[in-house]
């Protein structure tokens, strides 16, 4: 008896439904791994650039020089939040003459515009960071059930063939059931990496989100101190 397993033959003998399930799972797995590699590179660079930007921000004394430096950090969400706030702050500053006694109400109105610009930019960057990660979560949740469906369908066909043949010994039962179980194995193969990557990416995205929120609060405090210092 030949004990070696021909997996290609086992897949082709599973029937059209099981074959379709396996194709779906293979495509899902390939899509997941593609997203995983791209997200690893993107988040790693985003974190590295954010650390570099924050270091430059706290060491520099001029906002315009920070803005120029942020142009070299396109993947840093913190840098992009700063750019949005700086652009809005420049508009507010240009709208208020330097030699005029601007009322506190107008100054605080400009402060609120900057605050909204920072919030919008942070939400946009968070959306960009989370892009394609829902596919990983969907694959992690659905792939085992899709594989289980293929297995159940394959086992139903195997028992139907066994009943038609009228022979139910171990030799005739083991092979068709093992062919059907390939779908479950493939479902787990697609789901486990997707689940691990989904949780890991969400953890890193939360860190970047907290960095954006904390930076926005610090930047607004700096602007507010400047407003009250002028008013004093």
C-alpha positions in Angstrom: 0.0 0.0 0.0 1.3 3.4 -1.0 1.2 5.6 2.2 2.2 8.8 0.5 -0.4 11.5 0.0 -1.0 13.2 -3.4 -2.5 16.5 -2.3 -3.2 17.7 -5.8 -5.2 14.5 -6.5 -7.0 14.8 -3.1 -8.0 18.4 -4.0 -9.3 17.6 -7.5 -11.3 14.6 -6.1 -13.1 16.8 -3.6 -15.7 17.9 -6.1 -16.5 21.4 -7.6 -17.8 22.8 -4.3 -14.8 21.8 -2.3 -12.5 23.0 -5.1 -14.3 26.4 -5.2 -13.9 26.7 -1.4 -10.2 25.9 -1.6 -9.7 28.5 -4.4 -11.5 31.2 -2.3 -9.3 30.3 0.7 -6.1 30.4 -1.3 -7.0 33.8 -2.8 -7.9 35.1 0.7 -4.6 33.8 2.1 -2.6 35.4 -0.7 -4.5 38.7 -0.3 -3.8 38.5 3.5 -0.1 37.9 3.1 0.1 40.8 0.6 -1.6 43.1 3.0 0.6 41.9 5.9 3.9 42.6 4.1 2.7 46.0 2.9 1.4 47.0 6.3 4.5 45.9 8.1 6.6 48.1 5.9 4.2 51.0 6.1 3.7 51.0 9.8 7.4 50.5 10.5 8.3 53.5 8.4 5.4 55.6 9.9 6.6 54.9 13.4 10.2 55.6 12.6 9.3 58.9 10.8 7.0 59.9 13.7 9.7 59.5 16.3 12.1 61.5 14.1 9.5 64.3 13.7 8.7 64.5 17.4 12.4 64.8 18.2 12.8 67.6 15.6 9.7 69.3 16.8 10.7 69.6 20.4 14.3 70.6 19.5 13.3 73.2 17.0 12.3 76.8 17.9 10.6 77.8 14.6 7.4 76.3 13.2 8.4 77.1 9.7 11.5 75.0 9.9 9.5 72.2 11.4 7.1 72.5 8.5 9.9 72.2 6.0 11.3 69.1 7.8 7.9 67.5 7.8 7.9 67.5 4.0 10.5 64.7 4.2 8.3 62.6 6.4 5.2 61.8 4.2 4.3 58.6 6.1 4.4 60.1 9.6 0.8 60.6 10.7 2.0 63.0 13.4 3.9 65.1 10.8 0.8 65.3 8.6 -1.3 66.4 11.6 1.2 69.1 12.3 1.1 70.3 8.7 -2.6 70.6 8.7 -2.5 72.6 12.0 0.3 74.8 10.7 -1.5 75.6 7.5 -4.7 76.6 9.4 -2.6 78.6 12.0 -0.9 80.5 9.1 -4.4 81.4 7.7 -5.5 82.6 11.1 -2.3 84.6 11.6 -2.5 86.2 8.2 -6.1 87.2 8.7 -5.2 89.1 11.9 -2.9 92.1 11.4 0.1 92.1 13.6 -0.3 95.7 14.8 -4.0 95.4 15.5 -5.5 94.8 18.9 -7.4 91.6 18.1 -10.2 90.8 20.6 -9.9 87.6 22.7 -13.0 86.2 21.1 -11.5 86.4 17.6 -8.3 84.9 18.8 -10.1 82.0 20.4 -12.1 81.5 17.2 -8.9 81.1 15.3 -7.7 78.7 18.0 -10.9 76.6 17.4 -10.2 76.5 13.7 -6.8 75.1 14.3 -8.2 72.6 16.7 -10.7 71.4 14.1 -8.0 71.2 11.5 -5.9 69.0 13.7 -8.9 66.7 14.5 -9.8 66.3 10.9 -6.2 65.5 9.9 -5.9 63.0 12.8 -9.1 61.2 11.7 -7.9 61.2 8.1 -4.5 59.7 9.0 -6.2 57.1 11.3 -8.4 56.1 8.3 -5.4 55.7 6.1 -3.6 53.6 8.7 -6.6 51.3 9.1 -7.0 50.8 5.4 -7.1 47.1 4.3 -6.9 45.9 7.9 -10.6 45.0 7.9 -9.9 42.5 5.2 -7.6 40.7 7.6 -10.2 40.7 10.3 -12.8 39.3 7.9 -10.5 36.6 6.7 -9.6 35.7 10.3 -13.3 35.4 11.2 -14.7 33.8 8.1 -12.0 31.5 6.7 -12.5 28.7 9.3 -16.2 28.6 8.6 -15.7 28.6 4.9 -13.2 25.8 5.3 -15.6 23.9 7.6 -18.4 24.3 5.0 -16.1 22.7 2.4 -15.3 19.9 4.8 -18.9 19.2 5.6 -19.8 19.3 1.9 -16.9 16.9 1.1 -17.9 14.5 3.9 -21.5 14.4 2.7 -20.3 13.5 -0.8 -17.9 10.9 0.6 -20.6 9.2 2.6 -22.9 9.3 -0.4 -20.3 7.5 -2.5 -19.6 5.0 0.2 -23.3 4.2 0.5 -23.6 3.8 -3.2 -20.6 1.4 -3.2 -21.9 -0.5 -0.3 -18.5 -0.8 1.3 -17.7 1.1 4.5 -14.4 -0.3 5.8 -11.6 1.9 7.0 -9.8 1.9 3.7 -12.7 3.3 1.8 -13.7 5.8 4.5 -10.3 7.3 5.4 -9.4 8.7 2.0 -12.5 10.7 1.1 -12.7 12.1 4.6 -9.1 13.1 4.5 -9.8 14.8 1.2 -12.6 16.7 2.7 -10.6 17.8 5.8 -8.2 19.7 3.5 -10.7 22.5 3.3 -10.7 22.9 7.1 -6.9 22.9 7.2 -6.8 25.5 4.5 -9.3 27.6 6.3 -7.1 27.6 9.4 -4.0 28.3 7.3 -5.7 31.4 6.0 -7.2 32.5 9.3 -4.4 32.2 11.8 -1.8 34.6 10.1 -4.6 37.0 9.4 -5.8 37.0 13.0 -2.3 37.5 14.4 -1.5 40.3 11.9 -4.9 42.0 12.5 -4.3 42.2 16.3 -0.7 43.3 15.9 -1.5 46.0 13.4 -4.4 47.3 15.5 -2.0 47.5 18.5 0.5 49.6 16.5 -2.2 51.8 15.0 -3.5 52.6 18.5 0.0 53.7 19.4 0.2 56.0 16.4 -3.3 57.3 17.1 -2.4 58.1 20.7 0.7 59.9 19.4 -1.4 62.0 17.1 -3.9 62.9 19.9 -1.1 63.7 22.4 0.7 65.8 19.9 -2.5 67.7 18.9 -3.1 68.5 22.6 0.5 69.7 23.1 0.4 71.8 19.9 -2.9 73.4 21.0 -1.5 74.2 24.4 1.5 75.9 22.8 -0.8 78.0 20.6 -3.1 78.8 23.5 -0.2 80.0 25.7 0.9 82.2 22.8 -2.6 83.7 22.6 -2.9 84.5 26.3 0.6 85.8 26.3 -0.3 88.3 23.6 -3.5 89.2 25.4 -1.7 89.8 28.7 
